[in-house]
Amino acid sequence: MSGNENDREFTRVPINLSVELSCDGKIISSKNCQDVSMNGVYIISEEKFKADSTCEIKLLVESEEIKAQGHVERVTENGMAIKFLGIELESYDKLYELIVFNSSNSEQMEKEFQEHVGLKKRGEKDNK
């Protein structure tokens, strides 16, 4: 990946949410979500899981939770980048609404959403 923001499948939206991660019986709670997209979330936290760990994610939005399964893609000095591997339909809809509502360009969000089926690009084959 070139690191160019335009190469991303989904735009990142800066938003401050509380997040709870669970991996191998250990729980990390953070009140500092830096940004979120339909593909994942970057969490600012002193505590971290190892890169390549699989985890359960809860994004806490007012009185609701958005639940997903994730993979720790990258660990930095400040936190972790988590890629969503799977998300329940109800949580997917809540996540989408959250992102569109907080985006400065809701039309771009709509376009990205229409180009995908769930978390995958239309026409993309499963690697299983």
Secondary structure, 3 states (H helix, E strand, C coil): CCCCHHHCCCCCEECCCEEEEEECCEEEEECCEEEECCCEEEEECCCCCCCCCEEEEEEEECCEEEEEEEEEEEECCCEEEEEEEEECHHHHHHHHHHHHHHCCCHHHHHHHHHCEECCEECCCCCCC
